[in-house]
């Protein structure tokens, strides 16, 4: 891609999405999954791209908040699984308004407090089942649902029905598989062992919980599992009715290195060189877009072009400026773009009102992000 020509007349910093790479990633996702694929919109956060992906084979949305759900439904999207629980009466009232319009929206629950909040709605709900792995006292996975066995799931489902709710879904997300790259060397072997144990645990617990709930008379028509990094394992689970993917489409660099998942980078951050402090350095405006998670160098962007530029360890990726060391022979000057990849796929787009959607060397759409639409995150 001719970055200089593409961005010559654009205001930087800017967010860029390569649609050719998105298409390749979408094809890979659909090839790997024998099941319907639900889009995790938190990893996209651009309604134009959400529609683009749904029109090309994805089915349904996994939203990360009720505010996001309200915005998406207002644009005509439907079939939304709200993957993070409602915890305030105001959210319940807004969900009731959505359901009153006929929108298909299903929130998750994992405790009695969620059930009591939702009691007025007579809604369909999805039980979030924990499938984290416990090894030598260590919790491998994410700290979210307390539903860790059949007895807890059955008791919660009974309470939900008593409150007038319909238990129509089970979600079980093996984060320690889907969100951890395979690594190399000794680390690769250890991660492979952990993932194999985790895949077996997730399959067993899903099967036990879903069978017990259906035996108790709950419909459970939706069994959701996995994420972008587990597309080689979750679809093989015969209990699962659909898988989720989100990071697979823009591909932050944390999603490099997954075995048998050769995703193509599709989301880029463009900075502009505004200073040349000396012959060995350039300084760009902006750049301080660091991903959430355990703090470390892997949460920072990485430079794609020009190759070889390195941020300075004592200054790093800054709020208003980011200096880079320039390797010998690299031709770069004031006004030139520096192209980077963010660590994650969606959250960095909260910093931009729009993205430049590119095919080849042509901008085909300037699509507003959630921020550009004024939505709350």
BATIZA-954787 format. One record per residue (C-alpha): residue number from 1; residue in one letter; z, y, x. Coordinates in nm, 4 decimals, m for minus. Example, Ala and Ser with C-alpha at 12.3 -4.5 7.8 and 13.67 -1.06 7.14 Angstrom:
% BATIZA-954787
SITE    n  res        c3        c2        c1
SITE    1    A    0.7800   m0.4500    1.2300
SITE    2    S    0.7140   m0.1060    1.3670
END
This chain:
% BATIZA-954787
SITE    n  res        c3        c2        c1
SITE    1    X    0.0000    0.0000    0.0000
SITE    2    X   m0.0899    0.3478    0.1298
SITE    3    X    0.2500    0.5096    0.0802
SITE    4    X    0.1517    0.8469    0.2248
SITE    5    X   m0.1432    0.8865   m0.0110
SITE    6    X    0.0445    0.7517   m0.3097
SITE    7    X    0.3408    0.9876   m0.2708
SITE    8    X    0.1704    1.2947   m0.1271
SITE    9    X    0.2202    1.5012   m0.4436
SITE   10    X    0.5408    1.3369   m0.5689
SITE   11    X    0.8953    1.4717   m0.5616
SITE   12    X    1.1184    1.2532   m0.3445
SITE   13    X    1.3543    1.0684   m0.3549
SITE   14    X    1.1700    0.8553   m0.6082
SITE   15    X    1.1926    0.5085   m0.7579
SITE   16    X    0.8789    0.2932   m0.7447
SITE   17    X    0.7916   m0.0360   m0.9138
SITE   18    X    0.4991   m0.2436   m0.7874
SITE   19    X    0.3510   m0.4036   m1.0998
SITE   20    X    0.1420   m0.6527   m0.9020
SITE   21    X    0.4657   m0.7877   m0.7508
SITE   22    X    0.6344   m0.7854   m1.0939
SITE   23    X    0.3460   m0.9947   m1.2293
SITE   24    X    0.3790   m1.2450   m0.9440
SITE   25    X    0.7550   m1.2738   m0.9983
SITE   26    X    0.7118   m1.3175   m1.3720
SITE   27    X    0.4628   m1.5984   m1.3146
SITE   28    X    0.7087   m1.7683   m1.0798
SITE   29    X    0.9953   m1.7371   m1.3314
SITE   30    X    0.7876   m1.8853   m1.6131
SITE   31    X    0.6641   m2.1640   m1.3852
SITE   32    X    1.0165   m2.2627   m1.2797
SITE   33    X    1.1702   m2.2624   m1.6259
SITE   34    X    1.0821   m2.5239   m1.8877
SITE   35    X    1.2854   m2.3157   m2.1335
SITE   36    X    1.2588   m1.9735   m2.2986
SITE   37    X    1.3671   m1.6969   m2.0587
SITE   38    X    1.5928   m1.4170   m2.1825
SITE   39    X    1.5626   m1.0877   m1.9939
SITE   40    X    1.8802   m0.9459   m1.8363
SITE   41    X    1.7951   m0.5813   m1.8944
SITE   42    X    2.0729   m0.4488   m1.6694
SITE   43    X    1.8483   m0.5514   m1.3803
SITE   44    X    1.5559   m0.3455   m1.5113
SITE   45    X    1.6960   m0.0419   m1.7010
SITE   46    X    1.3512    0.0933   m1.7882
SITE   47    X    1.2467    0.0344   m2.1520
SITE   48    X    0.8766    0.0499   m2.0623
SITE   49    X    0.9302   m0.2363   m1.8174
SITE   50    X    1.1419   m0.4261   m2.0700
SITE   51    X    0.8506   m0.4135   m2.3148
SITE   52    X    0.6062   m0.5013   m2.0358
SITE   53    X    0.7992   m0.8207   m1.9558
SITE   54    X    0.8652   m0.9239   m2.3150
SITE   55    X    0.4965   m0.8815   m2.3987
SITE   56    X    0.4117   m1.1207   m2.1142
SITE   57    X    0.6240   m1.4220   m2.1983
SITE   58    X    0.9980   m1.3456   m2.1968
SITE   59    X    1.1962   m1.3999   m2.5161
SITE   60    X    1.4997   m1.1938   m2.6102
SITE   61    X    1.7337   m0.9587   m2.4280
SITE   62    X    2.0681   m1.0021   m2.2563
SITE   63    X    2.2291   m0.6577   m2.2663
SITE   64    X    2.5257   m0.5569   m2.0553
SITE   65    X    2.6903   m0.3147   m2.2996
SITE   66    X    2.6869   m0.2110   m2.6612
SITE   67    X    2.5615    0.1359   m2.5639
SITE   68    X    2.2604   m0.0235   m2.3990
SITE   69    X    2.2106   m0.2412   m2.7063
SITE   70    X    2.2147    0.0593   m2.9408
SITE   71    X    1.9505    0.2310   m2.7281
SITE   72    X    1.7248   m0.0729   m2.7101
SITE   73    X    1.7473   m0.1443   m3.0832
SITE   74    X    1.6612    0.2210   m3.1538
SITE   75    X    1.3341    0.1605   m2.9658
SITE   76    X    1.2499   m0.1452   m3.1736
SITE   77    X    1.3831   m0.4242   m2.9505
SITE   78    X    1.5578   m0.7175   m3.1189
SITE   79    X    1.7301   m1.0503   m3.0461
SITE   80    X    2.0019   m0.9117   m2.8195
SITE   81    X    2.2845   m1.1136   m2.6675
SITE   82    X    2.5552   m0.8662   m2.5629
SITE   83    X    2.6903   m1.0419   m2.2560
SITE   84    X    3.0037   m0.8325   m2.1983
SITE   85    X    3.2670   m0.8251   m2.4749
SITE   86    X    3.3403   m0.5396   m2.7112
SITE   87    X    3.6934   m0.4104   m2.6570
SITE   88    X    3.7336   m0.1021   m2.8798
SITE   89    X    3.7114   m0.0430   m3.2575
SITE   90    X    3.4476    0.2261   m3.2030
SITE   91    X    3.2173   m0.0351   m3.0484
SITE   92    X    3.2800   m0.2680   m3.3401
SITE   93    X    3.1853    0.0036   m3.5882
SITE   94    X    2.8617    0.0699   m3.4000
SITE   95    X    2.7829   m0.3009   m3.3897
SITE   96    X    2.8418   m0.3158   m3.7658
SITE   97    X    2.5908   m0.0353   m3.8125
SITE   98    X    2.3322   m0.2261   m3.6076
SITE   99    X    2.3873   m0.5475   m3.8013
SITE  100    X    2.3548   m0.3503   m4.1234
SITE  101    X    1.9986   m0.2598   m4.0277
SITE  102    X    1.9090   m0.6268   m3.9911
SITE  103    X    1.9080   m0.6232   m3.6095
SITE  104    X    1.9743   m0.9608   m3.4472
SITE  105    X    2.2632   m0.8837   m3.2139
SITE  106    X    2.5162   m1.1443   m3.0978
SITE  107    X    2.8245   m1.0377   m2.8974
SITE  108    X    3.0197   m1.2687   m2.6675
SITE  109    X    3.3846   m1.3524   m2.7127
SITE  110    X    3.6292   m1.5306   m2.4855
SITE  111    X    3.9767   m1.4573   m2.6261
SITE  112    X    4.1637   m1.4034   m2.9559
SITE  113    X    4.1643   m1.0263   m2.9046
SITE  114    X    3.7853   m1.0231   m2.9249
SITE  115    X    3.7980   m1.2251   m3.2456
SITE  116    X    4.0433   m0.9879   m3.4125
SITE  117    X    3.8350   m0.6838   m3.3216
SITE  118    X    3.5251   m0.8420   m3.4742
SITE  119    X    3.7005   m0.9710   m3.7869
SITE  120    X    3.5535   m0.7027   m4.0197
SITE  121    X    3.1925   m0.7865   m3.9318
SITE  122    X    3.1151   m1.1464   m4.0308
SITE  123    X    2.8948   m1.1576   m3.7215
SITE  124    X    2.7348   m1.4362   m3.5185
SITE  125    X    2.9204   m1.4718   m3.1882
SITE  126    X    2.8701   m1.6481   m2.8561
SITE  127    X    3.1590   m1.8038   m2.6634
SITE  128    X    3.1527   m1.7259   m2.2910
SITE  129    X    3.2585   m2.0407   m2.1041
SITE  130    X    3.3760   m2.0199   m1.7441
SITE  131    X    3.1963   m2.2495   m1.5003
SITE  132    X    3.3444   m2.1212   m1.1760
SITE  133    X    3.4262   m2.3775   m0.9083
SITE  134    X    3.7810   m2.4243   m0.7817
SITE  135    X    3.7953   m2.5558   m0.4247
SITE  136    X    4.1170   m2.5786   m0.2198
SITE  137    X    4.2758   m2.3051   m0.4264
SITE  138    X    3.9728   m2.0779   m0.3968
SITE  139    X    3.7909   m1.9405   m0.7015
SITE  140    X    3.4155   m1.9573   m0.6377
SITE  141    X    3.2328   m1.7656   m0.9050
SITE  142    X    3.3121   m1.4603   m1.1161
SITE  143    X    3.6420   m1.3641   m1.2768
SITE  144    X    3.5495   m1.3250   m1.6415
SITE  145    X    3.6108   m1.5821   m1.9159
SITE  146    X    3.9406   m1.7718   m1.9555
SITE  147    X    3.7616   m2.0445   m2.1551
SITE  148    X    3.7696   m2.3282   m1.9032
SITE  149    X    3.7882   m2.6447   m2.1104
SITE  150    X    3.6999   m2.7982   m2.4454
SITE  151    X    4.0422   m2.7443   m2.6003
SITE  152    X    4.0381   m2.3697   m2.5355
SITE  153    X    3.6811   m2.3393   m2.6663
SITE  154    X    3.7588   m2.5341   m2.9844
SITE  155    X    4.0711   m2.3314   m3.0568
SITE  156    X    3.8846   m2.0041   m3.0072
SITE  157    X    3.6004   m2.1215   m3.2299
SITE  158    X    3.8434   m2.2207   m3.5071
SITE  159    X    4.0054   m1.8791   m3.4886
SITE  160    X    3.6624   m1.7144   m3.5031
SITE  161    X    3.5685   m1.9043   m3.8178
SITE  162    X    3.9018   m1.8172   m3.9778
SITE  163    X    3.8113   m1.4521   m3.9124
SITE  164    X    3.4771   m1.4940   m4.0872
SITE  165    X    3.2655   m1.5177   m3.7730
SITE  166    X    2.9919   m1.7724   m3.7015
SITE  167    X    2.9979   m1.9437   m3.3621
SITE  168    X    2.6269   m1.9680   m3.2938
SITE  169    X    2.6142   m1.9484   m2.9148
SITE  170    X    2.7629   m2.0634   m2.5866
SITE  171    X    2.7016   m1.8820   m2.2607
SITE  172    X    2.7965   m2.0348   m1.9258
SITE  173    X    2.6883   m1.8423   m1.6159
SITE  174    X    2.7113   m2.0195   m1.2806
SITE  175    X    2.7292   m1.6999   m1.0734
SITE  176    X    2.8115   m1.8891   m0.7544
SITE  177    X    2.4684   m2.0544   m0.7850
SITE  178    X    2.2551   m1.7806   m0.9401
SITE  179    X    2.3959   m1.4922   m0.7368
SITE  180    X    2.4331   m1.6416   m0.3884
SITE  181    X    2.1293   m1.6854   m0.1618
SITE  182    X    2.0914   m2.0140    0.0239
SITE  183    X    2.1406   m1.8745    0.3747
SITE  184    X    2.0537   m2.0548    0.6954
SITE  185    X    2.2055   m2.2877    0.9540
SITE  186    X    2.5648   m2.4013    0.8962
SITE  187    X    2.6010   m2.1502    0.6135
SITE  188    X    2.3022   m2.3046    0.4370
SITE  189    X    2.4621   m2.6482    0.4436
SITE  190    X    2.7954   m2.5168    0.3123
SITE  191    X    2.6281   m2.3165    0.0374
SITE  192    X    2.4136   m2.6163   m0.0544
SITE  193    X    2.7276   m2.8291   m0.0946
SITE  194    X    2.8946   m2.5611   m0.3063
SITE  195    X    2.5885   m2.5161   m0.5264
SITE  196    X    2.5466   m2.8890   m0.5854
SITE  197    X    2.9105   m2.9150   m0.6972
SITE  198    X    2.8730   m2.6067   m0.9140
SITE  199    X    2.5536   m2.7235   m1.0854
SITE  200    X    2.7192   m3.0535   m1.1755
SITE  201    X    3.0319   m2.8770   m1.3041
SITE  202    X    2.8298   m2.6333   m1.5165
SITE  203    X    2.6210   m2.9108   m1.6722
SITE  204    X    2.9250   m3.1233   m1.7506
SITE  205    X    3.1302   m2.8402   m1.9004
SITE  206    X    2.8403   m2.7059   m2.1070
SITE  207    X    2.7687   m3.0510   m2.2476
SITE  208    X    3.1335   m3.1167   m2.3339
SITE  209    X    3.1932   m2.7779   m2.4974
SITE  210    X    2.8674   m2.7684   m2.6935
SITE  211    X    2.9098   m3.1264   m2.8187
SITE  212    X    3.2666   m3.0564   m2.9308
SITE  213    X    3.1768   m2.7331   m3.1084
SITE  214    X    2.8821   m2.8898   m3.2898
SITE  215    X    3.1018   m3.1857   m3.3888
SITE  216    X    3.3420   m2.9329   m3.5424
SITE  217    X    3.0591   m2.7929   m3.7541
SITE  218    X    2.9614   m2.4836   m3.5546
SITE  219    X    2.5816   m2.4349   m3.5364
SITE  220    X    2.5573   m2.3322   m3.1671
SITE  221    X    2.1828   m2.2747   m3.1735
SITE  222    X    2.1898   m2.0750   m2.8477
SITE  223    X    2.3115   m2.2258   m2.5200
SITE  224    X    2.2466   m1.9737   m2.2444
SITE  225    X    2.2851   m2.0412   m1.8745
SITE  226    X    2.1904   m1.9373   m1.5282
SITE  227    X    2.0304   m1.6372   m1.3669
SITE  228    X    1.7416   m1.5519   m1.1381
SITE  229    X    1.8838   m1.7433   m0.8435
SITE  230    X    1.9388   m2.0677   m1.0368
SITE  231    X    1.5911   m2.1105   m1.1849
SITE  232    X    1.5478   m2.4303   m0.9848
SITE  233    X    1.8581   m2.5925   m1.1368
SITE  234    X    1.9668   m2.4479   m1.4731
SITE  235    X    1.6458   m2.5403   m1.6629
SITE  236    X    1.7125   m2.9059   m1.5771
SITE  237    X    2.0360   m2.9003   m1.7794
SITE  238    X    1.9422   m3.0703   m2.1083
SITE  239    X    2.2174   m2.8858   m2.2991
SITE  240    X    2.0746   m2.5433   m2.2185
SITE  241    X    1.8334   m2.3907   m2.4728
SITE  242    X    1.7442   m2.0789   m2.2713
SITE  243    X    1.7906   m1.9323   m1.9253
SITE  244    X    1.8395   m1.5729   m1.8174
SITE  245    X    1.6515   m1.3798   m1.5508
SITE  246    X    1.6681   m1.0154   m1.4480
SITE  247    X    1.6919   m0.9605   m1.0741
SITE  248    X    1.3843   m1.1801   m1.0276
SITE  249    X    1.1526   m0.9031   m1.1438
SITE  250    X    1.2370   m0.6057   m0.9181
SITE  251    X    1.4071   m0.8169   m0.6466
SITE  252    X    1.6680   m0.6250   m0.4514
SITE  253    X    1.6959   m0.7580   m0.0980
SITE  254    X    2.0107   m0.9559   m0.1854
SITE  255    X    1.7704   m1.1889   m0.3682
SITE  256    X    1.5808   m1.2810   m0.0538
SITE  257    X    1.6407   m1.6251    0.0913
SITE  258    X    1.6627   m1.8422   m0.2196
SITE  259    X    1.5255   m2.1903   m0.1607
SITE  260    X    1.1987   m2.2524   m0.3506
SITE  261    X    1.2069   m1.9043   m0.5075
SITE  262    X    0.9645   m1.6860   m0.3080
SITE  263    X    1.0159   m1.3646   m0.5052
SITE  264    X    0.8099   m1.0608   m0.4030
SITE  265    X    0.9830   m0.7242   m0.3523
SITE  266    X    0.8865   m0.5008   m0.6457
SITE  267    X    1.1430   m0.2184   m0.6573
SITE  268    X    1.1378    0.0522   m0.3885
SITE  269    X    1.3211    0.3725   m0.3038
SITE  270    X    1.1126    0.6467   m0.1391
SITE  271    X    1.2780    0.9183    0.0716
SITE  272    X    1.1142    1.2156    0.2404
SITE  273    X    1.1583    1.3107    0.6074
SITE  274    X    1.2878    1.6684    0.6104
SITE  275    X    1.4117    1.7084    0.9704
SITE  276    X    1.3358    1.5911    1.3224
SITE  277    X    1.6620    1.6404    1.5164
SITE  278    X    1.5046    1.5111    1.8391
SITE  279    X    1.2248    1.2854    1.9616
SITE  280    X    1.4137    0.9660    1.8713
SITE  281    X    1.5372    1.0548    1.5222
SITE  282    X    1.4223    1.1733    1.1809
SITE  283    X    1.6416    1.2752    0.8894
SITE  284    X    1.5571    1.2107    0.5248
SITE  285    X    1.6900    1.3866    0.2185
SITE  286    X    1.9193    1.1639    0.0098
SITE  287    X    1.9447    0.7892    0.0470
SITE  288    X    2.3060    0.7071   m0.0373
SITE  289    X    2.2373    0.4358   m0.2933
SITE  290    X    2.4758    0.1511   m0.2169
SITE  291    X    2.5106   m0.1509   m0.4450
SITE  292    X    2.8264   m0.2678   m0.6174
SITE  293    X    3.0212   m0.5712   m0.4981
SITE  294    X    3.2352   m0.6469   m0.1947
SITE  295    X    3.1702   m0.3577    0.0429
SITE  296    X    2.9534   m0.4402    0.3441
SITE  297    X    2.6243   m0.3622    0.5204
SITE  298    X    2.4377   m0.5965    0.2861
SITE  299    X    2.4992   m0.3517   m0.0016
SITE  300    X    2.2926   m0.0766    0.1604
SITE  301    X    1.9149   m0.0330    0.1323
SITE  302    X    1.6833   m0.1643    0.4033
SITE  303    X    1.3766    0.0149    0.5405
SITE  304    X    1.0350   m0.1337    0.4647
SITE  305    X    0.8051    0.1353    0.6039
SITE  306    X    0.7588    0.2596    0.8641
SITE  307    X    0.8925   m0.0654    1.0139
SITE  308    X    1.1660   m0.0431    1.2724
SITE  309    X    1.3523    0.2624    1.1412
SITE  310    X    1.7276    0.2034    1.1492
SITE  311    X    2.0056    0.4138    0.9908
SITE  312    X    2.2741    0.5362    1.2298
SITE  313    X    2.5953    0.3352    1.2184
SITE  314    X    2.8206    0.6416    1.2407
SITE  315    X    2.6491    0.8240    0.9542
SITE  316    X    2.4892    0.5539    0.7387
SITE  317    X    2.3144    0.6152    0.4072
SITE  318    X    2.4254    0.9617    0.3007
SITE  319    X    2.4647    1.1511   m0.0222
SITE  320    X    2.2406    1.4361    0.0922
SITE  321    X    2.0869    1.3053    0.4123
SITE  322    X    2.0156    0.9833    0.5969
SITE  323    X    1.9136    0.9968    0.9635
SITE  324    X    1.7129    0.7146    1.1198
SITE  325    X    1.6490    0.6080    1.4758
SITE  326    X    1.2723    0.5996    1.5346
SITE  327    X    1.1401    0.3180    1.7580
SITE  328    X    0.8911    0.3915    2.0317
SITE  329    X    0.5360    0.4147    1.9084
SITE  330    X    0.6285    0.4861    1.5455
SITE  331    X    0.4195    0.7710    1.4063
SITE  332    X    0.6315    0.9652    1.1588
SITE  333    X    0.6829    1.3354    1.0982
SITE  334    X    0.8370    1.5894    0.8624
SITE  335    X    0.6993    1.5390    0.5110
SITE  336    X    0.6286    1.1671    0.5501
SITE  337    X    0.7857    0.9100    0.3152
SITE  338    X    1.0311    0.6417    0.4245
SITE  339    X    1.0177    0.3390    0.1943
SITE  340    X    1.3295    0.1303    0.1371
SITE  341    X    1.4434   m0.1649   m0.0714
SITE  342    X    1.7745   m0.1375   m0.2581
SITE  343    X    2.0199   m0.4240   m0.2380
SITE  344    X    2.0219   m0.4953   m0.6109
SITE  345    X    1.7588   m0.4746   m0.8792
SITE  346    X    1.8821   m0.2462   m1.1552
SITE  347    X    2.1885   m0.0346   m1.0962
SITE  348    X    2.0242    0.1969   m0.8403
SITE  349    X    1.7900    0.3174   m1.1158
SITE  350    X    2.0874    0.4963   m1.2718
SITE  351    X    2.0169    0.7606   m1.0061
SITE  352    X    1.6628    0.8356   m1.1278
SITE  353    X    1.5242    0.9820   m1.4523
SITE  354    X    1.1981    0.7909   m1.4188
SITE  355    X    1.0161    0.5301   m1.2129
SITE  356    X    0.6628    0.5412   m1.0796
SITE  357    X    0.4964    0.2195   m1.1960
SITE  358    X    0.2207    0.1424   m0.9485
SITE  359    X   m0.0706   m0.0982   m0.9395
SITE  360    X   m0.2446   m0.1060   m0.6041
SITE  361    X   m0.2498    0.2538   m0.4833
SITE  362    X   m0.2486    0.4052   m0.8333
SITE  363    X    0.0420    0.5309   m1.0424
SITE  364    X   m0.0244    0.3874   m1.3891
SITE  365    X    0.2938    0.4978   m1.5663
SITE  366    X    0.5830    0.7389   m1.5165
SITE  367    X    0.8397    0.5488   m1.7171
SITE  368    X    1.1795    0.6966   m1.8120
SITE  369    X    1.4906    0.5055   m1.7084
SITE  370    X    1.8070    0.4751   m1.9138
SITE  371    X    1.9306    0.7858   m1.7349
SITE  372    X    1.6098    0.9699   m1.8178
SITE  373    X    1.6644    0.8869   m2.1845
SITE  374    X    2.0219    1.0148   m2.1691
SITE  375    X    2.1801    0.6760   m2.2351
SITE  376    X    2.5346    0.5989   m2.1270
SITE  377    X    2.5616    0.3237   m1.8671
END
